[in-house]
């Protein structure tokens, strides 16, 4: 695949100092140059590149500037970041004008690397977020994707409050909101600040969200009864305090409104279950779900969640011990979870998940012994790729010893494992009797400079 070549600032500098645009480029029709500019800009993933390129192009020569200014697709990516400056706001106003009627991709990252974890002293305040929202909200009918990353709750609350009265966001397909503080998912941790826990019904109680396909809420809760989460293909609920997760009934209503859900991630706590109710909740039917990521803080809570769902077409399954990633001392034995997954369902026949159909498996930070993991592995008869990440020596050794149970295994990835532990385990593990197995090792930064493929 041919990758686009960055239009360098050096070339722009030459043009500004008397150099003429290349003769061949100068003869190209306006429409062709416009397409080239769009390709050069939109082929980058880094928001900084996407923001810089239109400006660089427009400064090369007078003709390029004229063409770039009228090429509305060049100006559809809005990027705001910490520390927020007046220049960013004026640039955004210009981008909004030049993009005309085009759908907008908005990325806002207001995380402060030097933040001291005090909710009240963060240098990006709700007042700053209000300035951003006053600028962006008049264009809400053009929002296509919105990403917002913050350290604290106040800016998130401001975003939700400003969108609450919005009657319609007809283009909005992708929303990713993240309060980047996973520690609220720990056992016994309550939502903070407590006086701001009340849920907010965004987008007119969800009625204004008619085109959503993907929603990722990390540490962010809304009014789950009026969430507007329907017709989704992708849903991610991650790192919430337990008390702000949707109830079982609310979670059931959301999933029933998303019958074609293809990817589900629940990392941290699952839906809140009323232990006083004696009746078991109805099964959550997800017939089109292909990817399930389960991250648990409590093993028994994870089993409860799995007992509620039916995913007959599952192809990718990821299991993560969220607690141990937050605090290594909180490691839990996940043997009960794998015993549960390996056991027949109440009908007496097949296991509770369609394990024989799963093709990719990921285990992250999971603590498990041979006795539990090997029966689980033996049921995964179609697995072609497995990723083992952040495991301790005992769990890694047990997992590697069971790889021969995967008859079609073609790829093994080892990630985030201490190099000393990895060396010791590999040295004491017999050769894996799988021909043509490719092994990728993605070691911590201090252990290796690059990924290694064997």
Secondary structure, 3 states (H helix, E strand, C coil): CCCCCCCCHHHHHHHHCCCCCCHHHHHCCHHHHHHHHHHHHHCCCCHHHHHHHHHHHHCCCHHHHHHHHHCHHHHCEEEEECCCCHHHHHHHHHHHHHCCCCCEEEEEECCCCCCCCCCCCCCCCHHHHHHHHHHHHHHHHHEEEEEEEECCHHHHHHHHHHHHCCCCCCCCCEEEEEECCHHHHCCCCCCCCHHHCCCCCHHHHCCCCCCCCEEEEECCCCCHHHCCCCCCCEEEEECCCHHHCCEHHHHHHHHHCCCCCCEEEEEECCCECCCCCCCCCCCEECCCCCEEEEEECCHHHHHHHHHHEECCCCCEEEEEEHHHHHCHHHCCECHHHHHHHHCECCCCCCECCCHHHCCEEEEECCECCHHHHHHHHHCCCCCCEEEEECCCHHHHHHHHHCHHHCCCCCEEEEECCCHHHHHHHHHHCCCCCCCCCEEEEECCCCCCCCCEEC
